[in-house]
Amino acid sequence: MISLGVDTFEHDPISFFKLTSDDFKRYGASIARLKLPTLFVMEGGYAVAEIGLNTVNVLEGYEGR
């Protein structure tokens, strides 16, 4: 089970993390390489315009796109 929070995005207004949208693709691919059954549970993120993009990027990275 992955607690997927995209509040680690560089433009998130309450975060000090600096992940870019492309980092989320790499992070999804890293999870996929574990080759384990996986359930993503959406958590938070406060850069509202980018929440969808970054969530999709994790899933696309996971799916190998």
C-alpha positions in Angstrom: 0.0 0.0 0.0 1.4 3.3 -1.1 0.3 6.5 0.6 0.5 8.8 -2.4 0.9 12.4 -1.3 2.0 14.8 -3.9 2.7 17.6 -1.4 6.4 17.0 -2.0 6.0 19.0 -5.3 8.4 21.9 -5.7 5.5 24.5 -6.0 3.4 23.2 -3.1 2.7 26.2 -0.9 3.2 24.4 2.5 6.1 22.1 1.6 9.9 22.5 1.6 10.4 19.5 -0.7 11.5 20.2 -4.3 10.3 17.3 -6.4 9.5 18.2 -10.0 6.6 16.7 -12.1 9.2 14.5 -13.8 10.4 13.2 -10.5 7.0 11.7 -9.9 7.3 9.6 -13.0 10.6 8.2 -11.7 9.1 7.6 -8.3 6.3 5.5 -9.9 8.8 3.5 -12.0 10.8 2.8 -8.8 7.8 1.4 -7.1 6.9 -0.7 -10.1 10.4 -2.3 -10.1 9.6 -3.8 -6.8 7.2 -6.1 -8.7 4.8 -6.3 -5.7 1.0 -6.0 -5.6 0.4 -2.3 -5.2 -2.5 -0.2 -4.0 -2.2 3.6 -4.2 -4.2 5.6 -1.7 -4.4 9.3 -2.4 -3.3 11.6 0.3 -2.6 15.4 0.1 -1.2 18.1 -2.0 -1.8 21.8 -2.0 -0.5 23.0 -5.4 -4.0 22.5 -6.7 -3.3 23.0 -10.4 -0.6 20.3 -10.4 -2.2 17.6 -8.1 -3.7 15.8 -11.1 -0.6 16.0 -13.3 1.7 14.7 -10.5 -0.7 11.9 -9.6 -1.0 10.9 -13.2 2.8 11.0 -13.6 3.3 8.5 -10.7 0.8 6.2 -12.3 2.3 6.5 -15.8 5.8 5.9 -14.3 4.4 2.8 -12.6 2.8 1.6 -15.8 6.0 2.2 -17.8 4.7 4.9 -20.0 
